[in-house]
Amino acid sequence: MRDDDGKDARHRAVPSGRLARLGGFGRLAGGVAGGMIAEGARRLAAGERPRVGDLVLTPANAARVADRLAHLRGAAMKLGQMISMDAGDLLPPELSAILARLRDQAYRMPPAQLDRVLRQEWGADWRRRFRHFEASPMAAASIGQVHRATLPDGRVLAVKVQYPGVAESIDADVDNVATLLRVSGVLPPSVDLKPLLAEAKRQLSEEADYVREGEQLRAYAARLAGDSRYVVPELVDALTTRRVLAMTYVEGRPIEALMEAPQAARDTAMTALVTLVLRELFAFGVMQTDPNFANYRWQPDSNALVLLDFGATRAVPPETRDAYRRLIEAGLARDLDRVRDVAVETGFLGAAAADAHRPAVNRMIGAIDQAMNRPGPFDFGDRAFVPVIRDEARAMIADRATWHVPHVETLFVQRKVSGTALLAARLKARVDVRGLAAAAIGPGEDAP
């Protein structure tokens, strides 16, 4: 069986009880420990003295971790996906490989398990509600899978069904993934994860509430009504519960299909998406913070963007909006010292890192400034400045004593900003970022 993008689909029951999920992590720990012993013995026999972190992050253990988290799904898999997109360049290659695999690895619920979930949510006669309900999902992700269905009146729906046990296992799953990061040695003991873990649990709990997501979907549809650049599905209230989200099915191709489109189409689509991010930040005060490429589709005929998945929508606090405004103002003025100072004042950059590595910080800011101020639209496909940033950041990353965790609200917004830039780079789009940013923070404060 294959999904609508041609990927192989596999059925595997989701462990739904707490004991079953705890057992899953226990088997993961046992498998990793066994792998560590075998690898340690091999290296000792070769005359090496391996570190514990080196033994954890072997290719064999990477495969074990990725497969087990994909099997568990839910918050365990979601958090792994989030980390891989947000910090992939900062993690050891082996851990990046574990987490990157989670972006493309998702099992489907077996039909019997799917039927049990829908009976619980819609009743034993749930099939009578539809002319046709496709048992094979169109897509499967970390928290749920999506099915195509047809109502008796002919309307075609996309129905997202949550995996059983996801909502109840969020706290334990987040703690277990955090333990994986600690054991791997990626994070120094000085980094306080407690605020991030608490917020991750809250965010994931909200994402697991499909009634809330339906409300956010409707709100976005209202905000963007009449703007032909965006298409938002229509919520079907009568079929939506905390564990099932029903909406109209909207045709569209994967956003990556734009890679084969003409330059003008890529530029137009990404200009619309960058504009939307700026509107979310400065006009709406609300942002869908998950930049997963699967949350967007593209309609070639109209070049419109189909917006999907509003579970990660959250309010943007005024102080976070103000921090971005001040950074943009300094950047537009090309006042590089002010950019650095505002970055420290607002928590984007740690004061200890800025003091200890000031020349490197200044060179990174300068490289970005030069790239942003070349004539014409910003070319996301020209990555000449990226090696400069990576080289300069290497020493800062190695200096674990100066590691800094920005405010959690900034992290969620920055996740969306960075993910949007990553997509623009993938599409090699050209966007007037300076013009859009200036308009977004200009008089009247209304985004373009």
Secondary structure, DSSP 8 states (H G I E B T S, - for coil): -B-TTS-B--B-----SHHHHHHHHHHHHHHHHHHHHHHHHHHHHTT----HHHHHT-HHHHHHHHHHHHHH-HHHHHHHHHHHHHHGGGS-HHHHHHHHHTTT---B--HHHHHHHHHHHH-TTGGGG-SEE-SS-SEE-SSEEEEEEE-TTS-EEEEEEE-TTTGGGHHHHHHHHHHHHHHHT-S-TTS--HHHHHHHHHHHHHHT-HHHHHHHHHHHHHHTTT-TTEE---B-GGG--SSEEEEE----EEGGGGGGS-HHHHHHHHHHHHHHHHHIIIIISEEE----GGGEEEETTTTEEEE---TTEEE--HHHHHHHHHHHHHHHTT-HHHHHHHHHHTTSS-HHHHHHTHHHHHHHHHHHHHHHTSSSSEETT--THHHHHHHHHHHHHH-GGG-----HHHHHHHHHHHHHHHHHHHHT-EE-HHHHHHHHHSTT----
